[in-house]
Amino acid sequence: MFTREDTKAVKGMAVIMMLLHHLGAFSDRYALDFQGFHSFWKPFTEDGYLGVLTANVRLCVALFYFTGGYGLYKRWSNGKFSLTKSVAGLYQSYWKVFVIFIPIAFIFFRKEPDTMPNLYTRYWIADGKAFLVSVLSNFLGISDSLNSEWWFFASYLCVLPMGLLFCMATKKSRSFTLDIFLVFVIDMLVRDVFAGLPRIEALSGLGSNFYYTHFLRMAGTSPFFAGIVFAKHQKLETWKSYLYQFRFSGVLGFIGCLGVLFVRSFILGELIEIIHAVSFVIFLSLFFDSLKPAKKLFSFIGKYSTDMWLVHTFFCYYFCETAKLVYSTRSLWIDLLILTAFSLGSSILLELFWKGISLLMPKLKKYLLRPATEQSAPHL
């Protein structure tokens, strides 16, 4: 079986991979005066394996898309999916972080361009109009200028209606082969066809068209549609059950995860991200089933994966003081633990804060809203 707990555990692993990616894959974003990572196994840092690893755990993006599509189909097939509620829920998760961290950024981490590198000066906006435009466009999810890693929000927001259309269009299909073929066609279109349309002189205006840039240039989103197909035909359960019959399936799952990362790193790159994502999810699920404590831990982390995605780069990139703490040991793994602690701890505190606000809402409504007997419009 592939349960909701499995989905949370996969998301938990995906968000840790995301933290590792952003921590080590961009040397130009290291904290001030950081001299780079070192390791007891010198080839890890000296021969570039660290760079290969931190670059290729970007597979996490495909994992988020895949589990998102999987969940969408499960809810849609049970009659519990509402596009309006899903979009509203996504915005709610986004705004819960936005209204806390963006004010903190402008109040406490506003650095002058003359004294700091560009990475730390994005919250220095001297012009009032530019400030309002920046905050509002980011608040609506149209821009990611206040946190570049929030690009995923707009992408995921756009893929939701496309996923719903895909579910409706393939509703009558009973062929897994046909459905997954359509996913590969979509992947080809968004990677190679739609992306090249603005280079045609007659279609050059598409590059600035809102609908084109947000709905047709969704490169990398094909695992979302693959998640829909695998949920529809229950292939995760089928393939996982087949592998589960082997002895030491947990070891097989661990080796399989390493194998997927190796193939992605040194052989195929991102060319077949659909297959990478599916294979990694199945192998990871096998591994977690054989190691229950690890599954519980990553399920707990997965519960806060959305918040952790939204907050972690503040700590390792944009807040200079916290970035120095994150990059304080020169050990990739210890610094990853520090970043995880910052991200998970703040995510838990955020959820507790908003839970407290929700408990106070009935009292706040008494002060903010008129009693029902006084809400009728006055007579003119």
C-alpha positions in Angstrom: 0.0 0.0 0.0 1.0 3.6 -0.5 -0.8 5.6 2.2 -1.0 9.2 3.3 1.8 8.4 5.8 4.0 7.3 2.9 3.3 10.5 1.1 4.3 12.6 4.1 7.5 10.6 4.5 8.4 11.2 0.8 7.7 14.9 1.2 9.9 14.9 4.3 12.8 13.4 2.4 12.1 15.8 -0.5 12.3 18.9 1.7 15.6 17.7 3.3 16.9 17.2 -0.2 15.8 20.7 -1.0 17.7 22.1 2.0 20.8 20.1 1.0 20.5 21.5 -2.6 20.3 25.1 -1.5 22.9 24.7 1.1 25.7 23.3 -1.0 24.9 23.7 -4.7 25.6 27.4 -5.0 29.0 28.5 -3.9 28.2 32.1 -4.9 25.5 32.2 -2.2 27.7 31.1 0.7 27.6 33.2 3.8 30.1 36.1 4.1 33.7 34.9 4.9 32.7 31.2 4.5 35.6 29.3 3.0 33.7 26.3 1.7 33.0 22.8 3.0 35.6 20.3 3.9 35.4 16.5 4.5 37.4 13.7 6.1 37.0 12.0 2.7 38.9 14.5 0.6 37.6 13.4 -2.9 34.1 14.4 -1.7 35.1 18.0 -1.8 38.3 18.1 -3.9 37.0 16.0 -6.8 33.6 17.6 -7.0 31.4 14.9 -5.6 29.9 17.4 -3.2 28.8 19.6 -6.1 27.4 16.6 -8.0 25.4 15.5 -5.0 24.0 18.8 -4.0 23.1 19.6 -7.6 21.3 16.4 -8.2 19.2 16.3 -5.1 17.2 18.9 -7.0 15.2 15.8 -7.8 13.2 17.0 -4.8 11.2 19.3 -7.1 10.0 16.4 -9.2 9.1 14.5 -6.0 6.9 17.4 -4.8 5.2 17.5 -8.2 4.7 13.8 -8.3 3.1 13.6 -4.8 1.0 16.6 -5.6 -0.5 15.0 -8.7 -0.9 11.7 -6.8 -2.9 13.5 -4.1 -4.9 15.5 -6.5 -6.2 12.4 -8.3 -7.0 10.6 -5.0 -9.2 13.5 -3.9 -10.7 14.0 -7.3 -11.7 10.4 -7.7 -13.3 10.4 -4.3 -15.3 13.6 -5.2 -13.3 15.6 -2.6 -11.2 17.8 -4.8 -12.2 21.4 -5.3 -9.9 23.6 -7.4 -11.1 26.7 -5.6 -10.4 25.3 -2.2 -7.0 23.9 -3.3 -5.9 27.3 -4.6 -7.3 29.0 -1.5 -5.4 26.5 0.7 -2.2 27.1 -1.2 -2.5 30.8 -0.8 -3.3 30.4 2.9 -0.1 28.4 3.4 1.8 31.0 1.5 0.4 34.0 3.3 0.8 32.5 6.7 4.6 32.6 6.1 4.5 35.8 4.1 2.9 38.1 6.7 5.4 36.9 9.4 8.7 36.7 7.5 8.5 39.6 5.1 7.9 42.2 7.8 10.7 40.6 9.8 12.9 40.8 6.7 12.3 44.5 6.2 12.5 45.5 9.8 15.5 43.5 11.0 17.4 42.4 7.9 17.3 45.5 5.7 20.9 46.0 4.5 22.2 48.9 2.5 23.6 48.0 -1.0 26.8 49.9 -0.3 27.7 47.7 2.6 26.6 44.2 1.6 26.5 41.9 -1.4 23.3 41.8 -3.5 22.1 38.6 -1.8 21.5 40.5 1.5 20.1 43.7 0.1 16.8 42.7 -1.5 14.9 44.2 1.5 16.5 47.6 0.9 13.8 49.4 -1.1 14.1 53.1 -0.6 11.3 54.2 -3.0 7.8 54.0 -1.5 6.1 53.1 -4.8 8.6 50.4 -5.6 8.2 49.0 -2.1 4.4 48.8 -2.4 4.6 47.2 -5.9 7.2 44.7 -4.7 5.3 43.7 -1.6 1.9 43.4 -3.4 3.2 41.5 -6.4 5.0 39.1 -4.1 1.9 38.8 -1.9 -0.2 37.8 -4.9 2.5 35.3 -6.0 3.1 37.1 -9.3 6.7 37.9 -8.4 9.4 36.1 -6.3 11.7 39.1 -5.9 11.6 38.9 -2.1 12.5 35.2 -2.0 13.7 33.7 -5.3 12.9 30.2 -4.2 9.2 31.0 -4.1 9.1 30.5 -7.8 7.6 27.1 -7.1 4.4 28.7 -5.7 3.4 30.2 -9.1 4.4 27.1 -10.9 2.3 24.8 -8.6 -0.6 27.3 -8.7 -0.7 27.0 -12.5 -0.3 23.2 -12.7 -3.3 22.6 -10.4 -6.0 23.5 -13.1 -4.0 21.8 -15.8 -3.9 18.6 -13.6 -7.7 18.8 -13.2 -8.1 19.2 -16.9 -5.9 16.1 -17.4 -8.0 14.1 -15.0 -11.2 15.1 -16.8 -9.7 14.5 -20.3 -8.4 11.0 -19.4 -11.4 10.0 -17.3 -12.7 7.3 -19.7 -9.2 5.9 -20.5 -8.5 2.5 -18.9 -5.1 2.1 -20.4 -2.0 2.9 -18.3 0.1 2.8 -21.4 -1.9 5.4 -23.2 -2.1 7.7 -20.2 1.6 7.6 -19.4 2.3 8.1 -23.1 0.3 11.4 -22.9 2.4 12.4 -19.9 5.6 12.0 -22.0 4.0 14.0 -24.8 3.2 16.8 -22.3 6.8 16.6 -21.1 8.1 16.9 -24.7 5.7 19.8 -25.5 6.6 22.0 -22.4 10.4 21.3 -22.7 11.0 21.5 -26.4 7.9 22.9 -28.3 6.2 25.6 -26.1 9.6 26.9 -24.8 10.7 27.6 -28.4 7.6 29.3 -29.7 8.7 32.9 -28.8 11.8 32.4 -31.0 9.5 32.3 -34.0 9.2 35.9 -35.3 5.4 35.8 -35.7 5.0 34.5 -32.1 7.6 36.6 -30.4 5.0 38.4 -28.3 4.3 35.1 -26.4 7.3 35.7 -24.3 5.5 38.5 -22.4 2.0 36.9 -22.4 0.8 36.0 -18.9 -1.2 33.0 -20.0 1.6 31.6 -22.1 4.3 32.1 -19.5 2.2 30.7 -16.6 0.3 27.8 -18.2 2.2 26.6 -21.3 5.8 27.0 -20.1 5.6 24.6 -17.2 8.9 22.9 -17.8 9.6 20.3 -15.2 6.0 19.8 -14.2 5.5 16.5 -16.0 6.0 14.4 -12.8 2.8 16.0 -11.6 0.8 14.4 -14.4 2.7 11.2 -13.8 1.5 11.2 -10.2 -2.1 11.5 -11.5 -1.6 8.5 -13.8 0.1 6.3 -11.1 -2.7 7.1 -8.7 -5.4 6.3 -11.2 -4.0 2.9 -12.2 -2.6 2.1 -8.7 0.8 1.4 -10.1 2.7 2.4 -7.1 1.0 -0.2 -5.0 1.4 -2.9 -7.8 5.1 -2.3 -8.3 5.9 -1.8 -4.7 4.1 -5.1 -3.9 6.2 -6.9 -6.5 9.5 -5.6 -5.0 8.3 -6.3 -1.5 8.2 -10.0 -2.0 12.0 -10.1 -2.2 14.0 -10.7 1.0 15.8 -7.6 2.3 13.5 -5.3 0.4 14.6 -2.4 2.6 18.2 -2.9 1.5 16.9 -3.1 -2.1 15.0 0.2 -1.6 18.1 1.9 -0.2 20.3 0.7 -3.0 17.6 1.7 -5.5 17.5 5.3 -4.2 21.3 5.6 -4.5 21.0 4.1 -8.0 18.5 6.6 -9.1 20.7 9.5 -7.9 23.7 8.0 -9.6 21.9 7.6 -13.0 20.5 11.1 -12.7 23.9 12.5 -11.7 26.2 10.8 -14.2 24.2 9.4 -17.1 20.8 10.9 -17.9 20.6 14.2 -16.0 17.1 15.6 -16.0 16.1 14.1 -19.3 13.7 11.5 -17.8 12.7 13.2 -14.6 9.4 11.3 -14.7 11.1 7.9 -14.4 13.5 9.2 -11.8 10.7 10.5 -9.6 8.6 7.4 -9.8 11.5 5.0 -9.2 12.8 7.1 -6.3 9.4 7.2 -4.6 8.9 3.4 -4.9 12.4 2.6 -3.6 12.2 5.2 -0.8 8.8 3.8 0.3 10.3 0.3 0.4 13.2 1.5 2.5 10.9 3.4 5.0 8.7 0.3 5.4 11.7 -1.6 6.6 12.8 1.1 9.0 9.8 2.4 10.9 11.6 5.0 13.1 12.9 6.7 9.9 9.5 6.7 8.4 8.0 8.3 11.5 10.7 10.9 11.6 10.4 11.9 7.9 6.6 11.8 8.1 6.8 14.3 10.9 9.1 16.5 8.8 6.8 16.0 5.8 3.9 17.4 7.9 5.8 20.8 7.9 7.3 20.5 4.4 5.4 23.4 2.9 6.4 25.8 5.7 10.0 24.5 5.5 10.2 25.2 1.8 8.9 28.7 2.3 11.2 29.7 5.2 14.5 27.9 4.8 16.3 30.2 2.3 15.7 33.2 4.6 18.0 31.5 7.1 20.7 30.3 4.7 20.6 33.1 2.1 18.8 36.3 2.8 19.3 36.9 6.6 23.0 37.6 6.9 23.3 36.9 10.6 21.5 33.5 10.4 23.4 32.6 7.3 26.6 32.9 9.2 25.2 30.5 11.8 24.1 28.0 9.2 27.5 28.0 7.5 29.4 27.9 10.7 31.1 24.5 10.8 32.4 23.8 7.3 30.8 20.3 7.6 28.0 19.9 5.0 26.1 17.5 7.3 26.3 19.5 10.5 25.4 22.7 8.7 22.5 20.8 7.1 21.3 19.8 10.6 21.6 23.5 11.7 19.5 24.6 8.7 17.0 21.8 9.3 16.7 22.9 12.9 16.1 26.5 12.0 13.5 25.6 9.3 11.6 22.9 11.2 11.7 24.8 14.4 10.3 28.0 12.9 7.7 26.0 10.9 6.4 24.4 14.1 6.3 27.8 15.9 4.4 29.2 12.9 1.8 26.5 13.0 1.4 27.0 16.8 1.0 30.7 16.3 -1.7 30.4 13.7 -3.4 27.7 15.7 -3.5 30.1 18.6 -5.0 32.8 16.3 -7.7 30.4 15.2 -8.6 29.7 18.8 -8.9 33.5 19.4 -11.0 34.1 16.2 -14.4 33.7 17.9 -13.5 36.5 20.4 -11.9 38.6 17.7 -15.1 38.4 15.6 -17.1 39.8 18.5 -15.0 42.9 18.4 -14.6 43.2 14.6 -18.1 42.2 13.4 -21.5 43.7 14.3 -24.0 41.4 16.0 -26.3 39.6 13.5 -29.3 41.8 14.6 -27.3 45.0 13.6 -25.9 43.8 10.3 -28.9 44.8 8.1 -28.3 47.8 5.9 -29.6 51.1 7.3 -32.8 52.5 5.8 -32.3 55.5 3.5 
